Amino acid sequence: MKMLIFYMEIVAEADDNYRIRITKDGDSALVEFNPYDKELKFCEDNKVSEILQKNEYQFRKILHTKRMESYYVGFELQFSLRSKKDVAAFNDMEKLVILDKRDDELRSYALDNYQVEQMPKIYTDGSFLEEINNGAYALIIKYEDGNYDYYTEEVEVKNSNLIELMAAMRGVELLTDRDRIRIVTDSQYVRKGLTEWIINWKLNDWHTVNGKKVKHIEYWKRFDRLTEGKYIEFEWVKGHSDHFENELCDIFARERARD
């Protein structure tokens, strides 16, 4: 799955229709987009336009994600699309999303949920208890021989998404000697952040498609460094769905937050 890098600039606006120039490798195409009714028009018939149309779902996702205040003449952004990306597979919660950073080129893709080669699994969960203004996370590591270790930590942060991210990071830190890991989480923030969102953040000096600095940027940078040279499978489980290890992590995290 090849990474395609583009540059966009909003060059004109009339009646809520924004004209956007998209450039790739010195060639460019004009599109028009209305962020209110989501109407997209390809204004030219050329190579860049053809690539955008072949990857229209991904392109639209970027345009739809942008907030209204980020639509103005002069706005600039780099973004990536992945040719032949199986969008449906990435959105299928039953599938694994893979992050492979063992070579110089980052690769991410989706696979059916099975395990060809044995590897340790990290089960994580985080909890922020508003009533006592305190949070903690817990993780369970299941090794190839079936044995378990568990770890809990109270945290000072007050954000549930960030606590979930810290849990996954700590699990990877505890397995620094392993280059193949599966992370089992009920957090889409963790699953999508490292396999999809972070690619465009890094292209734009850690800014979002809205031109804003990424929230919790230092944690994401650290997680990015921790995963260098590793192959990681992300498995999503629905929270509070009687998944044994996930439920146990939830219990451990809540108990630690109350200590």
C-alpha positions as CSV (number, residue, x, y, z in Angstrom):
1,M,0.0,0.0,0.0
2,K,1.9,3.1,-1.3
3,M,1.8,6.4,0.6
4,L,0.8,9.3,-1.7
5,I,1.8,12.8,-0.4
6,F,-0.2,15.9,-1.5
7,Y,-0.2,19.6,-0.7
8,M,-3.5,21.6,-0.6
9,E,-4.1,25.3,-0.6
10,I,-7.5,27.0,-0.4
11,V,-7.2,29.7,-3.2
12,A,-10.7,31.2,-3.5
13,E,-14.2,31.2,-2.0
14,A,-17.6,32.2,-3.4
15,D,-21.0,31.4,-1.8
16,D,-19.5,28.9,0.6
17,N,-17.8,27.0,-2.2
18,Y,-14.1,26.8,-1.6
19,R,-11.7,26.3,-4.5
20,I,-8.7,24.2,-3.5
21,R,-5.5,23.6,-5.4
22,I,-4.1,20.1,-4.8
23,T,-0.5,19.5,-5.8
24,K,1.6,16.3,-6.1
25,D,5.1,16.1,-7.5
26,G,4.8,19.5,-9.3
27,D,1.4,18.7,-10.9
28,S,-1.8,20.2,-9.6
29,A,-5.6,20.0,-9.9
30,L,-8.4,22.2,-8.8
31,V,-11.4,21.0,-6.8
32,E,-14.3,22.8,-5.2
33,F,-15.8,21.8,-1.9
34,N,-18.8,23.1,0.1
35,P,-18.3,22.2,3.8
36,Y,-22.0,22.8,4.5
37,D,-23.6,20.5,2.0
38,K,-20.4,18.4,1.5
39,E,-20.6,18.7,-2.3
40,L,-17.3,18.0,-3.9
41,K,-16.5,18.9,-7.5
42,F,-13.4,17.9,-9.5
43,C,-12.7,20.9,-11.8
44,E,-10.0,19.4,-14.0
45,D,-9.3,16.2,-15.8
46,N,-5.7,15.3,-15.2
47,K,-3.4,12.9,-13.4
48,V,-3.7,14.5,-9.9
49,S,-7.5,14.6,-10.3
50,E,-7.6,11.0,-11.3
51,I,-5.7,9.9,-8.2
52,L,-8.0,11.9,-6.0
53,Q,-11.1,10.4,-7.5
54,K,-9.7,6.9,-7.1
55,N,-9.1,7.6,-3.4
56,E,-12.2,9.8,-3.0
57,Y,-13.3,8.3,0.3
58,Q,-10.0,9.1,2.0
59,F,-9.9,12.6,0.4
60,R,-13.5,13.4,1.5
61,K,-12.6,12.2,5.1
62,I,-10.0,14.9,5.3
63,L,-12.3,17.6,3.9
64,H,-15.1,16.5,6.2
65,T,-12.9,16.4,9.3
66,K,-11.8,20.0,8.8
67,R,-13.8,22.4,11.1
68,M,-15.6,25.4,9.5
69,E,-13.1,27.9,11.0
70,S,-10.3,26.2,9.1
71,Y,-11.9,26.9,5.8
72,Y,-10.4,30.2,4.6
73,V,-8.4,31.5,1.6
74,G,-4.7,30.9,2.3
75,F,-5.1,27.7,4.4
76,E,-2.4,25.2,3.6
77,L,-1.9,21.6,4.5
78,Q,0.1,18.5,3.6
79,F,-1.8,15.2,3.6
80,S,-1.4,11.6,2.7
81,L,-3.6,9.1,0.9
82,R,-2.8,5.4,0.7
83,S,-3.3,3.9,-2.7
84,K,-5.4,0.7,-2.7
85,K,-6.3,1.2,0.9
86,D,-9.1,-1.1,2.0
87,V,-11.1,1.5,3.7
88,A,-13.9,-0.9,4.7
89,A,-11.3,-3.2,6.3
90,F,-9.9,-0.3,8.4
91,N,-13.4,0.6,9.6
92,D,-14.3,-3.1,10.4
93,M,-13.9,-3.4,14.1
94,E,-13.6,-7.2,13.8
95,K,-10.3,-6.9,11.9
96,L,-6.8,-6.2,13.2
97,V,-5.0,-3.0,12.2
98,I,-1.3,-3.6,11.7
99,L,1.5,-1.1,12.3
100,D,4.7,-2.3,10.9
101,K,7.8,-0.1,11.5
102,R,10.5,-2.8,11.2
103,D,11.7,-1.3,7.9
104,D,12.5,2.3,6.9
105,E,9.0,2.6,5.4
106,L,6.0,2.7,7.8
107,R,3.3,0.3,6.8
108,S,-0.3,0.0,8.2
109,Y,-3.0,-2.3,6.9
110,A,-5.9,-4.4,8.1
111,L,-6.1,-8.2,8.5
112,D,-8.6,-10.8,9.6
113,N,-8.3,-11.4,13.3
114,Y,-6.1,-14.4,13.7
115,Q,-2.6,-15.0,14.9
116,V,-0.2,-16.8,12.7
117,E,2.8,-16.4,14.9
118,Q,2.6,-16.4,18.7
119,M,3.4,-13.1,20.4
120,P,2.7,-11.4,23.7
121,K,-0.6,-9.7,24.1
122,I,-1.1,-6.4,26.0
123,Y,-4.6,-5.9,27.4
124,T,-5.2,-2.3,28.5
125,D,-7.8,-0.1,30.0
126,G,-7.9,3.3,31.7
127,S,-10.3,4.9,34.1
128,F,-10.9,8.5,35.2
129,L,-13.3,8.8,38.1
130,E,-14.9,12.2,38.0
131,E,-16.5,11.9,41.4
132,I,-13.0,11.8,43.1
133,N,-11.1,13.6,40.3
134,N,-8.6,10.8,40.0
135,G,-7.5,8.4,37.3
136,A,-5.4,5.2,36.8
137,Y,-4.7,2.6,34.1
138,A,-4.1,-1.1,34.2
139,L,-2.6,-3.5,31.8
140,I,-2.2,-7.3,31.6
141,I,0.5,-9.0,29.5
142,K,-0.3,-12.5,28.4
143,Y,2.9,-14.3,27.2
144,E,3.2,-17.0,24.7
145,D,3.3,-19.7,27.4
146,G,-0.1,-18.6,28.8
147,N,1.3,-16.9,31.9
148,Y,0.2,-13.4,32.9
149,D,1.7,-10.3,34.4
150,Y,-0.3,-7.2,35.4
151,Y,0.6,-3.6,36.1
152,T,-1.3,-0.6,37.4
153,E,-0.4,3.0,37.9
154,E,-2.2,6.0,39.2
155,V,-1.9,9.1,37.0
156,E,-2.3,12.8,37.4
157,V,-3.9,13.5,34.0
158,K,-7.7,14.1,33.9
159,N,-8.4,12.9,30.4
160,S,-9.7,9.4,29.7
161,N,-8.3,9.2,26.1
162,L,-4.8,10.2,27.4
163,I,-5.0,7.6,30.2
164,E,-5.8,4.9,27.6
165,L,-2.8,6.0,25.5
166,M,-0.5,5.9,28.6
167,A,-1.6,2.4,29.3
168,A,-0.7,1.2,25.8
169,M,2.6,3.1,25.9
170,R,3.6,1.5,29.3
171,G,2.8,-2.0,27.8
172,V,5.2,-1.4,24.9
173,E,7.8,-0.1,27.4
174,L,7.6,-3.3,29.4
175,L,8.2,-5.4,26.3
176,T,11.2,-3.4,24.9
177,D,12.9,-6.7,24.0
178,R,10.0,-7.8,21.7
179,D,9.5,-6.7,18.1
180,R,6.1,-8.4,17.6
181,I,3.3,-7.4,20.0
182,R,-0.5,-7.3,20.0
183,I,-2.3,-4.5,21.8
184,V,-5.9,-5.3,22.8
185,T,-7.8,-2.1,23.6
186,D,-11.3,-0.7,23.7
187,S,-9.9,2.7,22.7
188,Q,-10.4,3.9,19.1
189,Y,-8.2,6.9,20.0
190,V,-5.3,4.5,20.5
191,R,-6.1,2.2,17.6
192,K,-6.6,4.9,15.0
193,G,-4.1,7.4,16.4
194,L,-1.0,5.4,15.8
195,T,-2.1,3.6,12.6
196,E,-3.9,6.4,10.7
197,W,-3.9,9.9,12.2
198,I,-0.3,10.2,13.2
199,I,0.9,10.0,9.5
200,N,-0.7,13.3,8.6
201,W,0.2,14.9,11.9
202,K,3.9,14.3,11.3
203,L,3.6,15.7,7.7
204,N,2.3,19.0,9.2
205,D,4.8,19.4,12.1
206,W,2.3,17.8,14.5
207,H,-0.7,19.9,13.5
208,T,-4.2,18.5,12.7
209,V,-6.2,19.1,9.5
210,N,-7.6,22.2,11.2
211,G,-4.2,23.7,11.6
212,K,-4.2,23.2,15.4
213,K,-1.5,21.6,17.5
214,V,-2.2,17.9,18.2
215,K,-3.5,17.4,21.7
216,H,-1.2,15.5,24.0
217,I,1.6,15.9,21.4
218,E,4.5,14.9,23.7
219,Y,2.8,11.6,24.5
220,W,2.2,10.8,20.8
221,K,5.8,11.6,19.9
222,R,7.0,9.3,22.7
223,F,4.6,6.5,21.6
224,D,5.9,7.0,18.0
225,R,9.5,6.6,19.2
226,L,8.6,3.5,21.4
227,T,7.2,1.7,18.4
228,E,10.2,2.2,16.1
229,G,11.4,-1.1,14.7
230,K,8.3,-3.0,15.9
231,Y,5.4,-4.9,14.3
232,I,2.2,-4.2,16.3
233,E,-1.3,-5.6,15.9
234,F,-4.1,-3.5,17.3
235,E,-7.2,-5.5,18.3
236,W,-10.3,-3.6,19.3
237,V,-12.8,-4.9,21.9
238,K,-16.0,-3.3,22.9
239,G,-15.8,-2.0,26.5
240,H,-17.9,-3.7,29.1
241,S,-18.7,-6.6,26.8
242,D,-17.7,-9.4,29.2
243,H,-14.2,-9.7,27.6
244,F,-12.3,-11.3,30.4
245,E,-9.0,-9.5,30.3
246,N,-10.6,-6.2,29.3
247,E,-13.0,-6.4,32.2
248,L,-10.2,-7.3,34.6
249,C,-8.2,-4.3,33.5
250,D,-11.2,-2.1,34.0
251,I,-11.6,-3.4,37.6
252,F,-7.9,-3.0,38.3
253,A,-7.8,0.5,36.9
254,R,-10.8,1.6,39.0
255,E,-9.4,0.1,42.2
256,R,-6.1,1.8,41.7
257,A,-7.8,5.2,41.0
258,R,-9.7,4.8,44.3
259,D,-6.6,4.0,46.3
